[in-house]
């Protein structure tokens, strides 16, 4: 949302996906904490999960993927040419 293009239909879908991902990552964090209580060798994963998520989020913010607009094929006339042809046939005035 910060570095992306404006969406006419809003950001509800993006916010919902972000909320589900955040919730899922938090649940995984709770599972890692519970498993690290039983086995101290798993403590490293408690730190790797938030660091990796932070790194991925920074990459998304630093290198945004900008969608390019669709190019009009050259064999199709432009909208200006279409309107020019339409206005030629109009008889305005007397």
SULLINMO-V138316 format. One record per helix or strand of 2 or more residues. SS is the DSSP state (~ for helix, > for strand). FROM is the first residue (numbers start at 0). LEN is the number of residues. If there is no record, write none. Layout:
SS:FROM:LEN
SS:FROM:LEN
//
This chain:
~:11:27
~:39:23
~:78:10
//
